[in-house]
């Protein structure tokens, strides 16, 4: 009887620890578990960032400020605008920046953290979702950015 109670206590401890760890973001949902996309609760009106303004604004096609927090969209790489290395990069970068602004202003969205919280520049790395779909993937499909593959490549080749 005592060993049965001890076994149940161990199992209960493991189950509780597993749920606590998963709740804190340490694990993926268990296969078959009911889960859906995160709720789209982030809303703001985004402008294009100027030299002094850094609040709810878009920097370029993969970076924006939400409040006073700088966000780098984790799943994409956009053409550079500071400075662009060629005319094509500048034109595509401007188009990506304007499209990201329109997409962020289109309604509520959610931000999902990945394995790395920040990049070396202190920007929060987040995937931006609306209705469970990546905004970054939509920008890729529109040909304005490319998927992030872990390294920067030239847009001017």
C-alpha positions as CSV (number, residue, x, y, z in Angstrom):
1,X,0.0,0.0,0.0
2,X,2.8,2.4,0.9
3,X,4.7,1.8,-2.3
4,X,1.5,2.4,-4.3
5,X,1.0,5.8,-2.6
6,X,4.7,6.6,-3.2
7,X,4.3,5.8,-6.9
8,X,1.2,7.9,-7.2
9,X,3.0,10.8,-5.5
10,X,5.9,10.5,-8.0
11,X,3.5,10.4,-11.0
12,X,1.5,13.4,-9.7
13,X,4.7,15.4,-9.2
14,X,5.9,14.6,-12.7
15,X,2.6,15.6,-14.2
16,X,2.4,18.8,-12.3
17,X,6.0,19.7,-13.1
18,X,5.3,19.0,-16.8
19,X,2.3,21.2,-16.9
20,X,4.2,24.0,-15.1
21,X,7.1,23.7,-17.5
22,X,4.8,23.8,-20.5
23,X,2.8,26.7,-19.1
24,X,6.0,28.7,-18.7
25,X,6.8,28.2,-22.4
26,X,9.4,25.4,-22.0
27,X,7.7,22.8,-24.2
28,X,5.6,22.4,-27.3
29,X,2.0,21.3,-26.9
30,X,1.7,17.6,-26.6
31,X,0.6,15.8,-29.8
32,X,-3.2,15.6,-29.9
33,X,-3.6,18.3,-27.3
34,X,-6.2,20.9,-28.1
35,X,-4.4,24.0,-29.0
36,X,-4.9,26.8,-31.4
37,X,-3.2,29.9,-32.6
38,X,-2.5,32.5,-29.9
39,X,-5.2,35.2,-29.6
40,X,-4.7,38.3,-31.7
41,X,-4.6,40.9,-29.0
42,X,-2.0,43.4,-30.1
43,X,-3.4,46.5,-31.7
44,X,-1.8,49.8,-32.6
45,X,-1.6,52.4,-35.3
46,X,1.8,52.3,-37.0
47,X,3.5,55.1,-38.8
48,X,6.8,55.1,-40.6
49,X,9.6,55.8,-38.2
50,X,11.3,59.2,-38.5
51,X,14.7,60.3,-37.2
52,X,13.3,61.1,-33.7
53,X,10.0,59.1,-33.5
54,X,10.4,55.6,-32.2
55,X,6.9,54.6,-31.0
56,X,4.5,52.3,-32.9
57,X,6.3,52.8,-36.1
58,X,7.9,50.7,-38.9
59,X,11.7,50.9,-39.5
60,X,11.9,48.6,-42.5
61,X,10.4,45.4,-43.9
62,X,11.4,43.2,-40.9
63,X,11.7,45.7,-37.9
64,X,9.2,47.8,-36.1
65,X,8.7,49.5,-32.8
66,X,5.7,48.5,-30.6
67,X,5.4,51.0,-27.9
68,X,9.0,51.5,-26.7
69,X,10.1,47.9,-27.7
70,X,12.0,47.3,-30.9
71,X,10.8,44.1,-32.6
72,X,12.6,42.1,-35.3
73,X,10.4,39.7,-37.2
74,X,12.1,36.4,-36.6
75,X,11.1,34.4,-39.7
76,X,12.1,36.8,-42.5
77,X,15.0,38.9,-43.9
78,X,14.1,42.2,-45.6
79,X,16.2,44.4,-47.8
80,X,18.3,46.9,-45.9
81,X,17.5,50.6,-46.0
82,X,20.3,52.0,-43.8
83,X,22.0,52.1,-46.2
84,X,20.8,50.1,-49.2
85,X,23.7,48.7,-51.3
86,X,22.0,49.2,-54.6
87,X,18.9,50.8,-56.2
88,X,17.0,47.4,-56.3
89,X,17.6,46.9,-52.6
90,X,16.3,50.4,-51.8
91,X,13.2,50.0,-54.0
92,X,12.3,46.6,-52.6
93,X,13.1,47.7,-49.1
94,X,10.8,50.7,-49.3
95,X,8.0,48.5,-50.7
96,X,8.5,45.9,-47.9
97,X,8.4,48.7,-45.3
98,X,5.2,50.1,-46.6
99,X,3.6,46.7,-46.9
100,X,4.5,45.8,-43.4
101,X,3.0,49.0,-42.1
102,X,-0.2,48.2,-43.9
103,X,-0.3,44.7,-42.6
104,X,0.3,45.8,-39.0
105,X,-2.4,48.4,-39.3
106,X,-4.9,45.9,-40.7
107,X,-6.1,44.7,-37.3
108,X,-5.1,42.8,-34.2
109,X,-2.1,40.4,-34.3
110,X,-0.1,38.3,-32.0
111,X,3.7,38.0,-31.3
112,X,5.3,34.7,-30.6
113,X,8.7,34.3,-29.1
114,X,11.0,31.6,-30.5
115,X,14.1,29.9,-29.1
116,X,16.1,33.2,-29.0
117,X,14.5,36.1,-27.2
118,X,16.8,38.9,-28.6
119,X,19.2,39.4,-31.4
120,X,22.7,40.9,-30.9
121,X,21.2,44.4,-31.3
122,X,18.7,44.1,-28.5
123,X,15.7,43.7,-30.7
124,X,13.1,41.2,-29.5
125,X,12.8,38.3,-32.0
126,X,9.2,37.5,-32.6
127,X,7.0,35.8,-35.2
128,X,4.0,38.0,-36.1
129,X,0.8,36.1,-36.6
130,X,-2.7,37.1,-37.6
131,X,-5.4,34.4,-37.2
132,X,-2.5,31.9,-36.8
133,X,-0.8,32.8,-40.1
134,X,2.6,34.4,-40.3
135,X,2.7,37.9,-41.6
136,X,6.3,37.3,-42.5
137,X,5.3,34.3,-44.7
138,X,2.8,36.6,-46.5
139,X,5.6,39.1,-47.2
140,X,7.7,36.2,-48.6
141,X,4.8,35.1,-50.8
142,X,4.5,38.6,-52.1
143,X,8.2,38.6,-53.1
144,X,9.1,41.5,-50.8
145,X,11.3,39.6,-48.3
146,X,12.8,36.2,-48.0
147,X,12.7,33.6,-45.3
148,X,15.3,34.0,-42.6
149,X,17.9,31.2,-43.1
150,X,20.3,32.3,-40.4
151,X,22.5,34.6,-42.4
152,X,22.4,37.8,-44.4
153,X,22.8,37.7,-48.1
154,X,23.1,40.5,-50.7
155,X,20.0,41.7,-52.4
156,X,22.1,43.3,-55.2
157,X,23.5,40.2,-56.9
